[in-house]
C-alpha cells in the first residue's frame, strides 16, 4: 500500500476510487428505488410478452386448423371436378358407344319456342338443356345420351361434397346437364338474348382464359335461386387429340362457412347478459382473392375503418361490397395486404385505438384468406393483476438495498487498490523504463517482470520485439546497400514515379537512355511525363489503365522522346504500389531501349515480304514457261503421234497400239505439266479474281480427293484487294486444304471468305480427327505448315488463329486488313 501511495499514478487512482465511491453512494441512494421499480416492470413486461406470444401461437393454431379444414374441403371439391371432367372426356370420346342409348332410355326433350331451347322433363334426375339450334340433330342427341351416363356421378359428387349446392356439365356445343333438377329452362333467358356459354362459371375454364387447362375457382357471387353467397370450381376437359369439349363444375353455398366465421368462438369478457360482450369479444374475417370481404361482423365495421351497409339493408347472400385495403386504419390495410399476398402468421392490429391480436392463414385452393382478431387487453388481464402484486413487494425490498450497495462498493474499492498496487504499477513502471530506452535507440534493453501473468507475457513479447527489431535493422541496412548498388549499376533504366506523372527517383541508366547527363537533370527537366516523354500520350493512358486494373505490367512497347528530340522504342515493365486504403500511390518500373531490335525486326519483315514477292514472281515465270513452252511442245508431240500413221494403212496393229500408248503417256505429261503450272501460279487469279478462283479450286479439290470442300463468300462484291493480298490468301486456303487432305482424315471441309470492314476473314474448317495444339507433334517435328501460314498472315499485317480439339476437327481462321499488300505512303 505504501508503494501504491508513493506513486503519482497510485495516488490518482486512489483519489478517483474514493470520489467514485462517494458518487456511487449518492447515485445508488437516488436510483435504487427507481431501479427496483423498473426491475419489477421489466419482469411483468417479460411475462406479458410471454403471455402474448403464447396467445399468438394458440390463436394462429386455431386459425390454421380452421383454414386447413376448409382447404381440405375445397381441395376435395377440386379433385371431384377433375374426376367428373375425366369421365366426361372419356364418355364423349366414345360417344358412338355410350350415345347409342341414354342412361334412362330415350330421354324426352321438348322444344320451348318462347326461349328457343330444348329441355328434358322436370321429373328427370338431372336438368338437361340444349340451346344451340331449333332442331335436335342426331350428333347432339348422341352427345347428350353419352353424357347422361354420368347423371349419377353428378348426383354423387354434389351429395357427397359438404357444402355443394349443384354439380353440372356444360359442353361447348350448348348442352347443360345440371343436378339437382331445378328445371333450368324456366330460369334461362331466351337464347337470342343470352348465350350461357358467356356465363362467368363457364368462361372461367375455357381455353382462352385458362390455356393451361387447370382447375379454376370463381369469385364469390350471389346465387339467383336464394342459396346466398356461392362460389364455383370448374375443370375443363378435352379429347385425346386436344379439342376442347366442355367444363365440369361444382357450385358451393358459403352459408356454413360464413356462419362459422361470424359466430363467437374466440372468448371475451362476459357482458351484462352473461355472454361475451360485442365490444370485447373476438371476431373472424374471410377475404377473397382480390381483397374483397366475403364475411366479417358488420357491428365491427367502424372499428375496422369501414362503412358497409347496415344489417337491415343487406339481403341474404348479398356481397358486402367492401375491401379492407380501403380502411382508414393503417394496421387494417397492412393486414389486408398480407392476407391478399397469401402470407400467414400473427401480428398486432390497432382497431379504433384498441390493440388486437390478429392471426391469419391462406386458403390456397380458392385463393382466400381467413383471419381471427382478439382484443389484447382481454388476453393480458391476468398479467395486470400480477403487476399490482409485484409492485407492493418491490417497494418493500427497495428500502434496505442502498445501504447494502454502499458497503459492497467500499469493499470493492479497497480490494481494487490492493490489487493495483501489487500487480499493476510495478510491471507498468518496468515497461515504461524499457520503452524510454528503446526510444533513445537502445535496442539491447531487457524487460524483467516479477510475475508470470499477462504482464510477464507482455515483457517477453517486448524483449522478442526489440530482438527482432535489431535483426531487421541489420537486414535493412544490408538490403539498402544492395539495392543502391543494383539501382546505380543497372544497365536498364529504373525509376519511381507518381500516378500524376512526376519522377520521384531515377538511376543513371534511365537518365542516359533519355539523353540526360545525370538523374537530377532528368527529374528537374521532366515535370509532366505524359507530354514530355511519351510520343503518344495515349500510350501512357493505356499503360496506366492496365497497371490500375492488373497491378503489374510485364511488357509494354511504346515510343519515347529523348532530350535532343530523338525517338526510341522502349519496353516498359512496372508494378503499382497501393496505399492502405487501396489508393494508387506510386509506380516502380524499369525501362529497356530496344530500338535496334525493333528496327531489325522491321527490316526482317520487309525482307520476308520481298522474298515472298520474289518467290511469287518466280513461280509465275516458271508457270508461264511450263504452260507456254513445255506443255505446248508436248502438245505438238501428241498431235504428231496422232497423225503418225496417216497414209500408212499397212502399219501393223502392234505398232499402232504402241503409238496409242505413247500418245496417252504424252497426254498424262501435258496434264501433269499444266497442273504444276496451275499450282505455281493459278492463272484464274488475274482473270477471274480471288472469289471465283477459290470456288474453282474447291471444286477441283473435291473432284481430285473425294473430300467435299464447300466454298462460301460474303461481302466481297466490289471489294478490290491488292494482288499480293489475293495471292497470299489463295496460298493460305491452298495450304489449309492440303493439310486437310494429308493429315485430317476428314470427309468434309468448309472454306469461308468474308469481308467485315476493316478486315477480310478467311476460315477453313474440317470434321477430321483434329489434334491437341498444346501437345508436341509426333517425332518432335514442328508443324511447319502452320508456321508458314502464320508467317504469311503476319506479313500481311494480320494474324492466324488455330482452334483444334482431338476428335472435333480443326478450324483455321486468318484475319488481314482490307488494305493489306498495298504500298505504304
Buried (B, 14 or more C-beta within 10 A) or exposed (E): EEEBEEBEEBEEBBEEBEEBBEEBBEEBBEEBBEBBBEBBBEBBEEBBEEBBEEBBEBBBEBBBEBBBEBBEBBBBBBBBBBBBBEBBBBBBBEBEEBBEEBBBEEBEBEBBEEBBBBBBEEEBBBBBBBBBBEEBEEEBBBBBBBBBBBBEBBBBBBEEBEBBBBBBBBBBBBBBBBBBBBBBBEEBEEBEEEEBBEBEBBBBBBBEEBEEBEBBBBBBBBBEEEBBBBBBBBBBBBEEEEEBBBBBBBBBBBBBBBEBBBEBBBEBEEEEEEEBEEBBBBBBBBBBBEBBBBBBBBEBBEBBBBEBBEEEEBEEBEBBEBBBBBBEBEBBBBBBEBBBEBBBEBBEBBBEEEBBBBBBBBBEBBBBBBBBBBBBBBBBEEBEEBBEEBEEEBEEEBEEBBEEBBEEBBEBBEEBBEEBBBBBBBBBEBBEEBEEBBEEEEBEBEBEBEEEEEBBEBBEEBBEEBEEEEEEEEEEEEEEEEEEEEBEEBEBBBBBBEBEBBBEBBBBBBBBBBBBEEBEBBBEEBEEBBEBBBEEBEBBEEBBEBBEEEEEBEEBEBBBBBBEEEEBBBBBBBBBEEEEEEEBEBBBBBBBBBBEEBEEEEEEBEEBBEEBBEEBEEBBEBBBEBBEEBBEEBBEBBEEBEEBEEEEEEEEEEEEEEBEEEBEEBEEBBEEBBEBBBEBBBBBBEEBBBBBBBBBBBEEBBEEBEBBBEBEBEEBEEBEBBBBBBBBBBBBBBBBBEBBBEBBEBEBBBBBBBBEEEBBBBBBBBBBBBBEEEEEEEEEEEBEBBEEBBEBBBBBBBEBEBBBEEEEBBBBBBBBBBBBBEEEE
